[in-house]
Amino acid sequence: MAEFRISCDDGGIDLRRLATALIESQGWPRDRVGIWENRGGDVVVTVEEELLHVPEPDPLSLPVHTRSDVHRACELIRRRDTSLRGVEFGDLRDEAARFFAAGWSVADLLHALSHRPDGQPWPRGEGYQGVEWLEHRMRNWKTPTGDIRPSVSQETAQLRILGRAGLPGGLGVPDDEGGPRERRTASPETARAAADDARRLMRAQSRTTSDALEHRDRTASHIARRSR
């Protein structure tokens, strides 16, 4: 068990409240952390040591932002996917960079190279290699207008947020008449409305130890939104 002490010469600061806010900011489970006040007015926080060991980040899920990040990510993808043999590195980098700019991870791109948007696996083996096969697979992960569709991890995160807020999983997704229910893109207006509903519900259901949300709501009531 590890422990640290919080002290302050200003008696007007609620140290216990400060310690609670620190614990929440770290995402530590409350039942694995203790807050104790000593006679001197200091606050001692005890934390299970396992919570302090941060695991090494998974290179497959790290964000890809800079040119060097894209280069390293494409090298990793090329080693992992044998269907990219014969594809010039520059072609792979140019194609992958568009998806990384849309927030995709290496794991997302590897999934797209092996699975269609409906979850079915792409054919593999002789004849399913080269730059044209790469472009064909990635084209299926774009909308008819060329926009990048949500990746697997992005869609999972969106569904998790909607589920936590008590909203239906298909909120903001238009129904295609006569077509299979695959990953689709909502209009900007529908997406914004769904996001606003989710934020309002999550804000109403969340617990907080400060008046930050009350202050934000009070401030937002005086902000005029421009019509789009």
Secondary structure, 3 states (H helix, E strand, C coil): CEEEEECCCCCCCCHHHHHHHHHHHHCCCHHHEEEEECCCCCEEEEECHHHHCCCCCCCCCCCCCCHHHHHHHHHHHHHHCHHHCCCCHHHHHHHHHHHHHCCCCHHHHHHHHHECCCCCECCCCCCCCCHHHHHHHHHCCECCCCCECCCHHHHHHHHHHHHHCCCCCCCCCCCCCCCCCCCCCCCHHHHHHHHHHHHHHHHHHCCCCCCHHHHHHHHHCCCCCCCC
